[in-house]
Amino acid sequence: MKKFIYIFIAVLFSGISYSQSGWYQVYEPAANKYINTIQFTSGNTGYAALWSYSNTGGLLKTTNAGVNWEIVTPPGAAWDLSFLDDNTGYIDFYNGMDRTCKTSNGGINWVQQDSLYDLYGLRFFDVNTGFVAAKYGGGKRTTNGGNNWTYFPSSGCWHQIVSICCLTAESYVVGGSGFSKTTNSGTNWINTPVVDDGAIYFFNATTGIWASYSGRIYKTTNAGNNWFTFDSINTSSLDYRNIMFVNENTGYLSAHYNYIYKTTNGGHNWSQQVINSSNGIEYVYFINPNTGYAGGYNGAIYKTTTGGTVFVNKISTEIPSAYSLSQNYPNPFNPSTVVRFSLSVVSNVVLKVYDVNGREVEVLVNERLQPGTYQTDWNGSKYSSGVYFYKIQAGDFSETKRMLLIK
């Protein structure tokens, strides 16, 4: 198995481990706007809500896994979104008034469905059942794909909504300045004692995680009726925007100021990932444990293909005069070898290993990296003896070298 290089720095007062940034920017910043929500409906197709307080922005769309993004709505501010597939989706949209709009063709055309003062959240459970919430209380629900909406009163603690989760078609929860749930489509709401503002994520109808602004992590196993302190990041004023899990163990939490927290044991422990940007982080969304996207202020969108962790180590900050790829060492090797390369400018770097027949064996690096000299390991213990090739692509630079694995 390939030997991954994890770099952690212990923080005495917080118990958080830090890692290098495994994120690279895939969308250029848009001044005075920010990415409020991101959702991918397939590996290639994704959407991002672009918001600004001047009511400009729109909905961004990619069909090539984030390489390119385009605005697919008229100018206006998109606060939240909920897509059911590549084509059918809904947005909270503002352009002089709050409204809910629907598309059935991937954002080419939009139909206004309803309006509600100060929309602050939107989620659809299935093609028919959806729910919108207002910032200061109240909401509307549809059971026919948004053709008609029914109003229901405030739950009592919806100010500053952060998260909405649909547990079933009739049962859903709202988190923000408090926690509320309904089990009868919004007719009645139950407020449960969670003292901190924060974001929520539910694995199923009973088990959920609450990430509070004070850094505490809570858990419920009875649909929010009771909460207990599950873990604590012990860092105040993080202003968590959202939390999501890709499986029962691996989850991510956005923390607003260039930070993303990751857990690989269901929330017991968290490591902090720092995105090297001045744009801040507003939202994080993962397709699988490795591939994810994050949105920030000034409209910046970032991507990771390594779960946010860097598996390449920067060994020199001195800026080389040119690109280079060094011969691996040792060579021949058994079972591990080291590969070094140098970058003269900021580059999107892809470093891959191929067998003698030209088949791709492993991806060692797929990152946007700053100038400097780097090294990474390749462990060939699960491969047979023979000749292998490693190839780097960085900007316009490309080079391939030969290495020999002998067991």
Steps between C-alpha positions, in 0.01 A plus 500: 500500500622846420656673796313818570685782668288669763631817655342594828587774746367457851321797651530479877191696598259355245593139436455559126744364245590713200579388147637668194241622253389234255270749327549692177293776345277413203299822469641850500371736770206729428539821700244565775319169441522167676412136446222414740410142397654228282341177376612238248244274336763280331876478478514770232190714549474740790339827603601785731286785632673837449372767739572868568342763721458719193260230368723395212643157435313202366540126477831354385512169315778262400473195274868399515561444871577861582750577224268765356202684651233715337205703629178334387247742652427869433685749726380479855593348835464124553495411870430128509441214257367146492547280191346157455707407193707668230195673355235555768570746776379790712662819628429774749549807284486875558473771238275763655300235686556160659373215291531129437584402142512161328692369202435177311785534251810560706457873542432601139149612592347591835141528619409710802284292734438695817629779719557534873655786690872456564550141385780333690496131419377248243496120491318238294454148628390355166358617168173604667575601858690817586535755774606868515568696816501869576782661695273644770252213527239318300533291190324336209470142384415341167389146421471540123843614390449865582181560302324587826634599839335490844606744771572389857592713804835551665660227708609759752878490452574549136687827511818467292434159345818310419389145415191313386477120483209298362476174695184372332237663282315612814785539746779758478720707724628857499819622666643845558426705808362190668363168377145416388338195347162403361355155441173612339608713204536821698163506675674477836860564598703378794794703629768298677758631745812574301653812647740598222445635150628261237463270202341154486535178305287187535620156391144366518172578674648450848872573501644846445795726573482863615805724455469807717655842458683457831689199364298230676384195307171344609333176400146367513380143452127572547426755226604798706288438809822490703855610424825416672846647455669270254829679467639850519725691267540758779536796269256787535343724236554263209164587343431154358307520175430136421591144588467185289607137512576277201470187713457418867866575574617773263358849535591861426416830664549848356611765747476826308856630539715288263444189709345163429486232768504130417415192704567139403348341810146630501579826676710378794805689376546780246798626302517851363574566135611850406417632155770747402270783403374835621150420375365308799294180490122506501397150387649155443354213295649155438409249229700221665765483775766640264328739260349818638435867433504806724364848440615825647480875499571688178335211318801267521445124455759242605533129431680205655553148368684379809244561770665833569830344609831558326699187423794696363756669722653838419871469583622840376339842463780630277353577158673291228591660169314232303276196528675168563428136579775309680587134472336299775717363780584236583480342156465202475281490813299264719234591589510883536666780307509880516415733212601867502395783271541877484261775393604847389146645506162416654378190315231236486713189546407146403753224571406146397657154493455272197592137435709383206186469285406863559215428739451747784595343833464781756461875530765633738420872473200691370533844656545868431839575655709807569857539361760288676639147520283208605529130563256214528528125554378208296459163671496216248441219751172396335648495149719245325866548416575680180547830320269791585483859379408817682380808313450857614275759336535852642378786284672460163770281652486122454764236563512123548764289674560127542533309829553136589322305775686180603362260761 
